Amino acid sequence: MIITWYGENCFKIQSGETAVITDPFPSSVGLTPPRGEVTATIKTVSMPENLDFATNVVNGAGEYEYEGVSIMGFPVEQSDVLQTVYKIEMEGITIGILGKLLDGLPPKTLEELEEVDILIAPAGGPPLAAVPGVARLIKQIEPKIVIPSLYKVAGLKEKRGDVAAFWKEMGVKSAAPEEKLVLKKKDFETITGTVVKVLSI
């Protein structure tokens, strides 16, 4: 499995010729959208504002299966906005994606995400979920790896906070950005606790 970040909540999670793209965005946000051809590409969207992407889209609650990829969507309604939190399984690795979370999670959704291998979590604070609340969720879910998303980066036009508060809350000084994560299921056997992994754009 290879995980690449494009900024915001847009990741490419790839296994061979199959890839999942999470929350693709238009160039108007100030960043470069993902490019390149992949034989089988699935897009997940967590909020209604992302519905412009009309091909191979997984949108909303339910169970989906594509090219050996299992996807479960869980509805989360906050501040009159309905969004979807996802759990994706590829190569025996489970990934939880919190998206543009504004608050906590319903108990049932939290239970579904407990002990995922990887959790992608918003790390920039307001206007999205406050960093202490996100850190509490991470401790409840107990992923092996957490990847921060939705924080301020060069060129981004959206309002996002700095990731420094997230570092502090997670008890780490900082983490050197990696171009991509290359993982296999056996890699998680040696991880104790939760490791923070940062990706560069």
C-alpha positions in Angstrom: 0.0 0.0 0.0 1.2 3.5 -0.9 -0.4 6.6 0.7 0.2 10.0 -0.9 -1.1 13.4 0.3 -2.2 16.3 -1.9 -3.3 18.7 0.8 -6.6 19.2 2.8 -8.3 15.8 3.1 -7.2 14.5 -0.3 -5.1 11.3 -0.2 -4.4 8.7 -2.7 -4.4 5.2 -1.1 -3.0 2.8 -3.8 -2.7 -0.9 -4.0 -1.3 -2.1 -7.4 -3.5 -0.7 -10.2 -6.3 0.2 -7.7 -6.5 3.5 -5.9 -8.9 5.4 -3.6 -8.8 9.2 -3.8 -10.3 10.8 -0.7 -12.1 14.2 -1.0 -10.6 15.5 -4.3 -10.6 19.3 -4.6 -10.6 21.9 -7.4 -7.5 24.0 -8.1 -9.4 27.0 -6.7 -8.3 26.0 -3.1 -4.8 27.0 -4.1 -3.3 23.6 -4.3 -2.6 21.1 -7.1 -5.3 18.4 -7.4 -4.2 14.8 -7.9 -3.3 13.9 -11.5 -2.3 10.7 -13.3 -4.2 7.8 -14.7 -5.0 4.8 -12.5 -6.8 1.8 -14.0 -9.4 1.6 -11.2 -9.9 4.7 -9.2 -12.5 5.2 -6.5 -13.3 8.6 -5.0 -14.8 9.0 -1.6 -16.4 12.3 -0.6 -17.2 13.2 3.0 -19.3 16.4 2.5 -21.9 17.6 0.0 -19.6 20.4 -1.2 -17.5 17.8 -2.9 -20.2 16.3 -5.1 -18.8 17.8 -8.4 -16.7 14.7 -8.9 -19.1 12.3 -10.6 -17.2 9.2 -11.6 -16.8 6.1 -9.4 -17.9 8.1 -6.4 -18.6 6.6 -3.0 -20.8 9.2 -1.3 -22.6 8.6 2.0 -23.4 5.9 4.5 -23.3 2.3 3.4 -21.1 -0.6 2.5 -19.2 -0.7 -0.8 -16.9 -3.1 -2.6 -14.7 -2.2 -5.5 -11.8 -4.2 -7.0 -11.1 -5.9 -3.7 -11.4 -2.6 -1.7 -14.0 -2.6 1.1 -15.4 0.7 2.1 -17.9 1.5 4.9 -19.4 5.0 5.3 -20.9 6.2 8.6 -23.2 9.3 8.7 -22.2 12.1 11.1 -24.5 15.1 11.4 -23.0 18.2 13.0 -24.2 21.8 12.9 -26.9 20.8 10.4 -24.3 19.5 8.0 -24.3 15.8 7.1 -21.0 14.3 6.4 -19.6 10.8 6.1 -16.7 9.2 8.0 -15.2 6.3 6.2 -13.4 3.0 7.0 -11.5 1.5 4.1 -9.8 -1.9 4.0 -7.1 -2.7 1.4 -4.5 -5.4 1.6 -5.8 -6.3 5.1 -5.0 -2.8 6.4 -7.9 -0.7 7.8 -7.9 3.1 7.4 -10.3 5.4 9.2 -10.9 8.9 7.6 -12.5 11.5 9.9 -12.8 14.2 7.1 -13.9 17.7 8.1 -15.1 16.7 11.5 -16.6 19.5 13.5 -17.1 17.7 16.8 -17.0 14.2 18.3 -18.3 11.0 16.9 -21.5 9.1 17.7 -20.8 6.1 19.9 -21.6 3.6 17.2 -19.3 5.2 14.7 -16.6 5.5 17.3 -17.0 1.7 18.0 -16.7 0.9 14.3 -13.4 2.8 14.1 -11.8 1.4 17.2 -8.3 0.0 16.6 -8.1 0.8 12.9 -4.5 0.5 11.7 -4.3 4.0 10.3 -6.4 7.1 11.2 -6.5 10.2 9.1 -7.5 13.1 11.3 -8.0 16.9 11.0 -5.2 18.6 12.8 -5.6 22.4 12.1 -8.3 23.1 14.7 -11.1 25.7 14.2 -13.1 26.2 12.0 -13.0 22.3 12.1 -12.8 20.2 15.3 -10.7 21.6 18.1 -7.3 19.8 18.4 -7.9 18.6 22.0 -11.1 16.9 21.0 -9.4 15.2 18.0 -6.6 14.0 20.3 -9.1 12.5 22.6 -10.7 10.6 19.7 -7.3 9.3 18.6 -6.7 8.0 22.1 -10.1 6.3 22.1 -9.7 4.8 18.6 -6.0 3.7 19.3 -4.7 3.5 15.7 -1.2 2.3 15.1 -0.5 5.3 12.8 -2.2 8.7 12.7 -1.8 11.0 9.7 -2.7 14.6 10.3 -4.7 16.5 7.6 -6.6 19.7 7.0 -4.0 22.1 8.4 -2.3 25.2 7.0 0.2 24.6 4.2 1.8 27.0 1.7 -0.5 28.1 -1.1 -3.8 27.0 0.6 -6.6 29.5 0.4 -8.9 27.8 2.9 -8.8 28.9 6.5 -6.8 26.4 8.5 -4.8 26.5 11.6 -1.1 25.6 12.1 -0.3 21.9 12.9 1.9 22.9 15.9 -0.9 22.6 18.4 -1.6 19.1 17.2 2.1 18.1 17.8 1.8 19.5 21.3 -1.5 17.7 22.1 -0.1 14.4 20.8 3.1 14.8 22.9 5.5 14.9 20.0 7.9 17.8 19.2 7.5 17.5 15.5 7.7 14.9 12.7 9.8 15.0 9.6 7.5 15.0 6.5 7.7 12.0 4.2 6.9 12.1 0.5 4.7 9.0 0.8 4.1 6.0 3.1 4.8 2.5 1.8 3.2 0.0 4.1 2.5 -3.7 4.4 0.3 -5.5 7.0 3.3 -7.0 8.7 4.7 -3.5 9.4 2.1 -2.9 12.1 3.2 -5.9 14.2 6.2 -4.0 15.6 4.3 -0.7 16.3 3.5 -0.1 19.9 1.2 2.8 20.8 0.3 5.4 18.2 2.9 6.8 15.8 2.3 10.1 14.1 3.3 10.2 10.4 3.4 13.4 8.4 3.2 13.5 4.6 4.5 16.3 2.4 2.6 17.6 -0.6 
